[in-house]
Every structure is written in C-alpha cells, then in structure tokens.
Amino acid sequence: MTKKYQVNFTEQAQNDLERIFYYIAADSLNNAMNFVIELEQKVYSLETFPNRHPLIRENEFFGTDYRHLIYKKYRIIYRIIDNSVFVLRIIHEANLLKL
C-alpha cells in the first residue's frame, strides 16, 4: 500500500497562487481557471512519493531540505515533514527564491 501524505499550502503559497491567477485572468479568466486547476492537480500529486522530485539548489545557502516540482514555468517549492507536505512558495522560474 502506498503511503499518503497530507498536502498543505502555506499562506505565502496561497498568496502566490492568487497572484498567478489574477495575472493570467487579466488576459483570460478561462485560462486562469484552467491553469490554477492544473497546477493544483500537480501539487496534490505530492500525496504520493513526494521525495521523487529533486532538492533545490538553494538548500546550500538556506541550510534547508526543500524540494521542487516544476509545472510549466513555475517552481512549486515544498518541504516534507513526517506525513505532511508543506507547499511553501509557487514562483515563476525567472524569479529568485525568497523565503
């Protein structure tokens, strides 16, 4: 049986997702809704085997053990603690990670 992890969005990740939605919605509400739904599906795929995605290179600077999942041009930064996955940030690939 596959171990299931609980996926949680931090407040910052929720804010990131909202900003992404409104940015895309400025051009197309339909595209924004579809993009966010697809992105959330990718995030919730972390319920199983969240360790399958690589550690982020910034770990050496932050002293952390964060991982990332890439979806289109966005990095979903997350951390695994016990049986939970915490989505910390959702950032465009052109932006630097700021915690």
C-alpha positions as CSV (number, residue, x, y, z in Angstrom):
1,M,0.0,0.0,0.0
2,T,1.3,3.4,-0.9
3,K,1.9,5.9,1.9
4,K,-0.3,9.0,1.6
5,Y,1.0,12.5,2.6
6,Q,-1.3,15.4,3.6
7,V,-0.6,18.3,1.3
8,N,-0.9,21.8,2.9
9,F,-0.5,25.2,1.3
10,T,1.2,27.8,3.5
11,E,-0.3,31.3,3.5
12,Q,2.5,32.5,1.3
13,A,1.9,29.8,-1.3
14,Q,-1.8,30.6,-1.3
15,N,-0.9,34.2,-1.9
16,D,1.4,33.2,-4.8
17,L,-1.4,31.1,-6.4
18,E,-3.8,34.0,-6.1
19,R,-1.3,36.4,-7.7
20,I,-0.7,33.9,-10.6
21,F,-4.5,33.6,-11.1
22,Y,-5.1,37.4,-11.3
23,Y,-2.1,37.9,-13.6
24,I,-3.4,35.3,-16.1
25,A,-7.0,36.4,-15.6
26,A,-6.1,39.9,-16.8
27,D,-5.9,38.4,-20.3
28,S,-8.3,35.4,-19.9
29,L,-10.4,34.3,-17.0
30,N,-10.9,30.9,-18.5
31,N,-7.1,30.4,-19.0
32,A,-6.5,31.5,-15.4
33,M,-9.0,29.0,-14.0
34,N,-7.7,26.1,-16.1
35,F,-4.1,26.9,-15.2
36,V,-4.8,27.0,-11.5
37,I,-6.8,23.8,-11.6
38,E,-3.9,22.0,-13.5
39,L,-1.3,23.5,-11.1
40,E,-3.3,22.3,-8.1
41,Q,-3.6,18.8,-9.6
42,K,0.2,18.7,-9.9
43,V,0.6,19.9,-6.3
44,Y,-1.8,17.3,-5.0
45,S,0.1,14.6,-6.8
46,L,2.6,15.1,-4.0
47,E,0.3,13.0,-1.8
48,T,2.3,10.0,-3.0
49,F,6.0,9.8,-3.3
50,P,6.9,13.5,-2.7
51,N,10.5,12.5,-2.5
52,R,10.6,11.8,-6.2
53,H,11.3,15.4,-7.0
54,P,14.8,16.9,-6.6
55,L,16.1,19.0,-3.8
56,I,16.5,22.7,-4.7
57,R,20.0,24.1,-5.3
58,E,19.3,27.0,-2.9
59,N,19.4,24.5,0.0
60,E,23.1,25.0,0.4
61,F,22.5,28.7,1.0
62,F,19.4,28.4,3.3
63,G,20.5,25.2,5.1
64,T,17.2,23.6,4.3
65,D,15.9,20.4,2.7
66,Y,13.4,21.9,0.3
67,R,12.3,20.2,-2.9
68,H,10.7,21.5,-6.0
69,L,8.1,20.4,-8.6
70,I,8.2,22.1,-11.9
71,Y,4.9,23.0,-13.6
72,K,5.3,24.8,-16.9
73,K,7.3,27.9,-16.0
74,Y,6.6,27.7,-12.2
75,R,8.6,26.1,-9.4
76,I,6.5,24.7,-6.6
77,I,8.8,24.7,-3.5
78,Y,7.8,22.3,-0.8
79,R,9.1,20.6,2.4
80,I,8.3,17.2,3.7
81,I,7.7,16.8,7.4
82,D,6.6,13.4,8.8
83,N,3.4,12.6,6.8
84,S,2.8,16.1,5.5
85,V,3.9,18.1,2.5
86,F,4.0,21.9,3.0
87,V,3.9,23.9,-0.1
88,L,6.0,27.0,0.7
89,R,6.1,29.0,-2.5
90,I,4.9,28.9,-6.1
91,I,7.3,31.1,-8.1
92,H,7.9,31.9,-11.7
93,E,11.2,30.4,-13.0
94,A,12.5,33.9,-13.7
95,N,12.3,34.9,-10.0
96,L,14.7,34.1,-7.3
97,L,13.5,32.2,-4.3
98,K,12.8,34.4,-1.3
99,L,11.6,32.9,1.9
